[in-house]
Amino acid sequence: MPLPTLNPPAQQPAAAPEAAGCFRHFHTQHFVFGRAVTLRQVVFGLLLLFCLTPWASPPVALALGLVLAQTLGNPFASQTKAATAKLLQYSVVGLGFGMNAHAAVQAGREGILFTVVSIFGTLILGYFAGRWLGLGRQVTHLISCGTAICGGSAIAAVGPVMRAKDEEMSVALGTVFVLNALALFAFPPIGHALAMTQNQFGLWCAIAIHDTSSVVGAAKVYGDQALQVATTIKLARALWIIPISIGTALLFKQKGVKVKIPYFIFGFIAAMLLNTYVPALQPLGPIAVKLAKIGLTVTLFFIGAGLSAKTVRSVGARPYLLGVLLWLVISSASLYVILHTV
């Protein structure tokens, strides 16, 4: 009678088909305590643990995610994609416990004119630039809305309203996320080189960077006051998702569609009011803010890990060109106005 083997050939998992070259062994499964684990899952876990430490900043977390995506790939792509939006929302609400309502109102007043002009200016410029580049009407509108309001959140809200196709949503999201990554690294050094004040930099971030996660990440690197200004103005800007979604439904003549309301913004406002008017809760504020900043760092790691080379290549040149054009115009114009008026 032949002796039974400890690991029958049928139970030996093979390396993932997409793995190749020097990274192939990172995809090979090994059984640990009865569970199949790959080395790239271990690497992902170690990087995630590092993002929970004080040594990890938002740009570093994003960079680690990008390196992982371009080399080993994200072994938990579906899970991190599902967790990113919720984790960002909870983190934003947590930041509200570190803010004063009176200061937020003042910051909102300063940013309201910039917000209105930049949103409608971006949408108009995007329409004509998209036609010039020969892009489809829906892709153009999605990229313009993402640039004008709040990046991926705006695209996710406006897309279903206009019944955009999955590939159109992917193109718009890919364009915005790549430019977000660039902004997170580029804006703080530019701010320091121009000797921008905390208030100026926070206002510039809120207007010129697409996604809330990158706005808060860049402002956090620059300073606490910049973080407060940027978060307040960006979230006030995000509320424009509602009227823009309604306008999109009318423009594209869509009936019976639901407008997605960013309810987490109201959670941020509630946290800010509690921190301002309920003294008993104020000692908990620093703890909530610290947890929120860690959550933001992890969010940016997840976003970076989702930007694979395939995602970047699939967008194509023209959508990137539209996104870069809108981004450069809104960044440079807002920077000039802020430096000369604020």
Summary of the structure (lengths in Angstrom):
residues: 342
radius of gyration: 21.9
end to end distance: 86.8
largest distance: 89.0
contacts: 1185
relative contact order: 0.17
helix: 77%
strand: 2%
